Amino acid sequence: MSPPHNDLQRLLTAPILPTLLRLAAPNVLAMVMTVLVGIAETYYVGRLGTAPLAAMALVFPFAMLTQMMSAGAMGGGVSAAISRALGASDTPRAQTLLLHALVIGVGAGVIYSAIFLTFGPHFYELLGGRGGVLEEAVAYSGILFSGALLVWLINTLASVLRGTGNMRTPSVALVATALLQIILGGVLSLGAGPVPAMGMVGVALGHIIATAAGVLYFLWYLITGQGRLTLHLNSFAMQRGMFADILKVGAIACLSPVQSVLAILIFTGLLAQLGTEALAGYGIGQRLEFLLIPIAFGIGVASVPMVGMAMGSGNVSRARRVAWVAGAVSAFNLGLIGAVVTLAPDVWARLFTQDPAVLGYARQYLVTAGPAFPFFGLGLTLYFASQGAGQVIGPVLAGTVRLVLVAGAGYGLSQHQGTADHFYGLVALAMVLYGLVTAAAVKITPWGSARKD
């Protein structure tokens, strides 16, 4: 049963801030659950020993990349295309885009699996994996990435629903999937009752089973016509223009998470030269950054259908206002967190260590990077809002600027005996630059001829 027409009208005409907050709340909850899954799985693997924990660290950036590309980048392209069609009152086009989005999700999932099942062991070896650690990483990733198709499907289907303005259903489903993954991961990895302990393979299997359940639910929801769009698999004819509508945003947007992961890998490698304590202090701060992303992500994803529908209806001035309001909300929220850890870094740092040396580095990182958090939130949220407008090149180039700065300046510091304080300052500078360049790109990029409300 389709939601009433009034639901779409509210996205086009209702006050921006309360509408945005209403849409963002379930998304933030779903993303926080994703973070909790990561914490739970790290706990399970930690119980298995040091080698499995090190192996997980090798695989984690590429697993994170799968999520970022399928949910945030290509998912944003799917949501944006569907919301623009609905904003233009072209429901048949939105229906057709749904089918093309599924084809893209299937294709991307198969390709991702093929890449990491074939070349994954070489990647882990390049990152320093050796002996038993490398063997654990290959076994774990072999199961995990065989399910990449399911990850792409669940995030594609969730993005379809978000594109219609329905945030509640995908968020509830993703929270349930996350809870199932936490339970299965623990039972299958550590064993319980008649279930034998399967180690890291059990964690990967729990992920695949829970994700498959989520995919089946979304397919049932769409096939039975529970939402505004209904999935019809008969008489489907692929159209180049429909693929282009999604890929002109999604494919370009996929460069952004690749740049983010590369920046993390480069910086981690450079900082490791300063010793274990400095790297551990950075790791504590980085854990906080991973909690900031869901907040900015949740607000940004909520802005996509609001911006897309406004663009589809020709109301470019409202689309731009949505983008700036979303960016300001994200900057404010992350700014509050940054202020807390800047003034009282031990509130966060002592959750993870009591080692005086590591605590010193962690405090140093939080005090240095905390003031830059609002710029990071501004940039990431504007990146999503730009997807709704179909103008994502500027924010992606801002990510390129950040990557070049981290790589170039980081290399320079490593060659001139840079201290941890210098490296941490570089992280903060990269966040500030990313936010400012993204904002400038949104400001100067034409979104079309605005009409008045």
Disulfide bonds with the S-S distance in Angstrom:
none
